[in-house]
């Protein structure tokens, strides 16, 4: 019969192996698996005016005011649902009074940039996201 210590040790090793396998696959358990359920939502009509303007430009395919608008968003922090690299693209939302691009962004995902499947709004430079409901 296995001792309690041996059983606990085996469980710890199994947990570590599973964690390594999950991270090696590029997924995360909590954020990648449950991400859709963890977002708040915001109606597109409730976005700040500058965000509504950016959202409208995304639907038109541009032109965008910032050089970095439309670049691939890597989702390195795994805050958004897991997808292959290149699925997400980021867009700057103007921040009145800011000398740089500011902290507000819209990140959209989909196979076609001008017709995204889903978009998310962040007003704190990717620390949190709300799914935009058209």
Rosetta blueprint (number, residue, H / E / L):
1 X L
2 X L
3 X L
4 X H
5 X H
6 X H
7 X H
8 X H
9 X H
10 X H
11 X H
12 X H
13 X H
14 X H
15 X H
16 X H
17 X H
18 X H
19 X H
20 X H
21 X H
22 X H
23 X H
24 X H
25 X L
26 X L
27 X L
28 X L
29 X H
30 X H
31 X H
32 X H
33 X H
34 X H
35 X H
36 X H
37 X H
38 X H
39 X L
40 X E
41 X E
42 X E
43 X E
44 X H
45 X H
46 X H
47 X L
48 X L
49 X H
50 X H
51 X H
52 X H
53 X H
54 X H
55 X H
56 X H
57 X H
58 X H
59 X H
60 X H
61 X L
62 X L
63 X L
64 X L
65 X L
66 X L
67 X L
68 X L
69 X L
70 X L
71 X L
72 X E
73 X L
74 X L
75 X L
76 X L
77 X L
78 X L
79 X L
80 X L
81 X L
82 X L
83 X L
84 X L
85 X L
86 X L
87 X L
88 X E
89 X E
90 X E
91 X E
92 X E
93 X L
94 X L
95 X L
96 X L
97 X L
98 X L
99 X L
100 X L
101 X L
102 X L
103 X L
104 X L
105 X E
106 X E
107 X E
108 X E
109 X E
110 X L
111 X L
112 X L
113 X H
114 X H
115 X H
116 X L
117 X L
118 X E
119 X E
120 X E
121 X E
122 X E
123 X L
124 X L
125 X L
126 X L
127 X L
128 X L
129 X L
130 X E
131 X E
132 X E
133 X E
134 X L
